[in-house]
Amino acid sequence: MCLVVANMIGAGVFTSSGFALSDHPPWIVLLAWLVGGVLATCGALC
């Protein structure tokens, strides 16, 4: 489960953080990462 969650979060952070931070405030990007982490956890538990 941890491997799947880390893979999903890591791919999202490394591939989209530059684009997201250039267009949005940092708190919105952190919120999006949090939501993505919860969704990745739910997917791993399925």
N, C-alpha and C positions, 0 to 999 in steps of 0.2 A: 504494500500500500504506500509506503513512504517513497519508494522508487517512482511510482506513477505520479504521485503528488509533486515530488521534486522535479520530475521531468516536465510536467505541464507548467509549473510555476517558473522554472528556469527558462524554458523556451519563450514564455510570454515576457519575462523581464528582459532577457537579452535581445530579443528581436523587436520589441515594440516600445521600449522605454524611451529611446531617443525621440521618436516621432511623437509620442504622447506628451512628453515633457516640453516639447517645443510649442505645442498648441494649447495645453491645459495647465492649470495650477498643480503643484505637487500633491496637494491633498486629494485631488480627484484621481490622480494616477494611483496613489496608495490605496484609495478606496476600490478602484478597479482591480488592483492586485489582490486585495482581500477577498473580493467577490469571486475572482477567478480561483483563488485558493480553496474557497469553500466548495465551489462547483467541482474542482478537481478532486477534492476529498470525497464528495458524493459519488463521483464517477468511479473512483477507486474502490469504494465500498460496495458498489453494485457488482 
